Amino acid sequence: MKENLQKTIEKILYSVEKPGRYVGGELNQVVKDWDSVALHWCLIFPDIYDLGQANLGLAMLYQVLNDQEWIAAERSFTPWVDMEAALREHEIPLFSLENKRALREFDILGITLPYESIYTNVLNTFDLAGINVLASQRTEEDPLLIAGGQACFNPEPMADFIDAFVIGEGEEVTLDVSRVYREWKAAGLSKAELLLALAHLPGIYVPSLYDISYHPDGTIAAIDPKHPEAPSSITKRIVAVLPPHPSKFLVPNIEIVHDRMSVEIMRGCTRGCRFCHAGMVNRPVRQRSVDEIIPVIECGLAATGFDEVGMLSLSSSDHTEILQLVRQVHDNFQDRTLSVSLPSLRIESFSLDLMDELKELKPGGGFTLAPEAATERMRAVINKPLDDEEFYQTVAKIFENGWRSLKLYYMIGLPTETMEDVEAILQAGIKVQQIGRQLVGKSVKIHLGIASLIPKPHTPFQWLPVENPESIQEKLDYLKAGTRKSGIKMSYNIPESTLLESWLSRGDRRLGAVIMSAWRNGAKFDAWNERDNLQLWRNAFAENQLNPDFYAYRERNLDEILPWEHIDIGVSKRFLQRDYQWSLQGRTRQDCRNVCFSCGILDTFGDQRPPETICYWGCP
Amino acid sequence: MSDQPFRVRARYAKFGNLRFIGHLDTQRLFERALRRSRLPIRYTQGFSKHIRLNLASALPLGFISFAEMLDFWLNEPVDSLEILTRLQEALPAELRILELFPVSNALPSLQASLLSSDYKITLPEELMLESFQQKLEELISQPEIPITRRNKVVDYKPLIHEHPLLSDDSGMLTLEIRLSSTPQRNARPDDLLVRLGVDPADCVIERIRLNFSIEE
C-alpha cells in the first residue's frame, strides 16, 4: 500500500470505534511477502471482525491455503458503519488485514455465507472494495468471487453476485480451485473459460451457466444448463477423512465473541431431526478420535494461551468416545485454569458419568438442554423422540449434581401444532422448576428459549409454509404470561425478526433483484437491524413486483421443482418426501447409526468411505 | 510452590498495529502470553483464579511507547533472561520486552508510585514553528488551563510538570512534554494538542518515559 494511503488510514483509525478491528497484527497471523507467491486469496467474512474472527471454517481455510508455499491467504471483514463512512469519505478501498492490500488486487476473494441475514453485507463489502456487485457487469480484471458456507446449499438468491459457489466442505476443493486458477492464469485465457473449468470441479456451482424458467404462477418450470459441459446437478463436496485440525489459531488482540479455542470433534449428525438443516446437509457423520483431539488442544493452547476450549459438534454426547475425551481433557489440563464448553448434549445419550466429568470441568455454569417440543406426539413429528420420564430424570440428575441454572430450548410453529402442545412447554418449564426447587432450593433458575420454525431447504420440512405471525404472536403471548407468573425467564424472537430468513432461505434467483434493491435502499447488517430494515425489504419486494408471502407462507407441492433442485446434498428428494409424510403420521426414525434408512448418502459417497481405523463414519 | 511470590518487572514497547489495541485488551494480551510462555505464573487465590498482573498506566489508543512498565508474579525464581526469552516468544511482534528484572515484593505497585509521563510529539509538517511556539507560550502562561474531557473540566496548569520543549529537527517539529500521570490527576497530551488547535491524529505521539516516586 502506498505510504500516503497508509497515513490516511492511520489517521482514520484514531476516529473510529475499536480500531483494533482493522489493523491485524495478531499472534499467529500469516503475512507473506506479496511478490513471493503466485496466488493471492482474501478470505472475507461479511460481518464485523468481532463476529467473524471466531469462525472455525475461516481458520481452517486460512491454514489450508497458507500451508501452501505458493499461496497467500489474507483476511478482510465488513467494516462497522463508522469505518465505512470514513473509508467512503476518503475514497479508500476496503483492504486486507495482513498486507493492507486493496481487495481488488487479489486473485480470488473467498466469501463466507453462513446465514441469509448477511447477504446485503456481501454487496456492501464488494462495493466498498470498488468491485461491481453484479457478476455480469464485472470485467476480466476483477478478482474471482467465490462463496462457500452453510447458506450456499441454496445459492440461488445470491446467484447474481457470486461467480462460483462451493457446495459442501471446502478443505480440499479450495486447493483444487487454486490450481485451476493458476493454470488458467498461466494460459492467459478469458474469465468465461475459468468459470467453465471451475464448473468441471466436483462441488463447484457456476450459476451463470444455468437458465431458470418459471411457470405463470411463479413456481419454477425448469433449471437448464446453458453450456453442454455444465453438469445438470451439482453434488456437494465432502472430505471423506476429516483433514488435520488447525492448531495455529490466530489470537485476536481485541475482545471478540467466542473468545476461545474451538475444536471440531465431530461433523454431521445421525439423529435426523426434521427441522434441522445442519443435520441434513452435513451427512455423513465423521468424528475425530480422542488421540487426534487431545494433541490439537495441547498445541492450540500452547500456541494461543486461550483459557477456554469449545468442543464443537452438532451433538457432542453422540461422539462414541465422549466420556474418554472429557476425562482425558480433565486429566491432561487440570493444572491449568481451563474451562471447557461442550454444547449440544442430547438428553438421552449422556450418562451420569459424563455429567460427573463435566461438573469437574465447569463448576458454576448453567446447563442447557434442547427438547425442542414438550409433548411426545410433537417430538415424534419432528423426530426428536424422548420419554417424558427420561427427560425429568435427567433434569433431576442435573440438579442433584449441583447445577442451579437450566436453560431449555423449545420450538413453536411446528407442523400439526395445537395450543395443547404450546401449553405443554409452559407445563414442562414449571415442572422442571419444581424439581429444581425440591433439589437445590429457591435459588434455582429456569430459562426457556423459544424459537419459531423457519422451514429450511434440503430438510423434510422444506415444503411447509411458515406459520403466520399472528398465530405465532398468540403462542408467544401465552408463554410470556405463563412464564412471568411462574418466575421463569423466557427469551424468544419476535415474528418480524425471522421474516427475512423465511423469505431468503427458500428463495429463488429472482430474489437477487430484491437483495440488490434492499441494499441500494440502505439495508445492511440485517441481523443487527431486523426490525428497522424490514420496511426496506418490503419496498424492495414491491419494486421488483414480487410477493414475499410467496416465499414464506406458501405450502409447496411435493413434486414442485424447488429453487435448489439442482444442488445435490447426497440425501435424496425421495427420502425427504417420505420423511415428511412420516412426520405427518407421527412416525419416527431412530438414530441412523443403528439402522440405515437409505437417505442416499452411502449411494452418493459410499465409494469414498475409508476404513474405520482412519476415520469413523456414523453410517452402519 | 513456594509461598513467596517472585515479582518480575518488565519495560516494554508497544508500536505499529498494536498501538490501536486498548488498555484492557493489552492486559488480556499479556495474560494470554504469560499462559503461552509456560512460565510458573502466579494466579490470584480464591474461587475465580486469574493471573496476577499489573500494568503501570493505560496508554491511550494510537500512542506508541518504548517506556511501558508491567509487574507480574511467578511461583518461583526464574532467570531473567529466560523469562524475557519465553515471554517475548509468546507475544505479537509489535509488543516487545525491552528489559526485565526481579523486584522486591515490598515495593509499592507501579500505579501507586507513578508520578508523570514524558511524551514526545511529532507535530504535523505544515505547522509553523513561530506561530505554534507563540500559541504554546501563551497557553502555558495562563493562570488556569481548563480542558474539557467527557464533559468534565480539568485545570491542566498544575498537571504540566515542566516547561514544554519545542524543537525543530531538520524541518520536523517535535514537542516534549512532562504531564502528570497519577490515577487522580492524569493528563493527556492529545487533549492539550486539541486545545492548541492541532489534530492529534496528524501527530505521532510517543510516550518516552514513565517517572516514578521510587527509582529502581
Interface residues (C-beta under 8 A of the other chain):
Chain A: E10 K11 L13 Y14 S15 K18 P19 G20 Y22 V23 G24 G25 E26 L27 V251 N253 I254 E255 L301 A302 A303 T304 G305 F306 D307 R336 T337
Chain B: G16 N17 L18 F20 I21 G22 L24 D25 R28 L29 E31 R32 A33 L34 R35 R36 R38 Y43 K49 H50 L61 G62 A90 L91 P92 A93 E94 P200 A201 D202
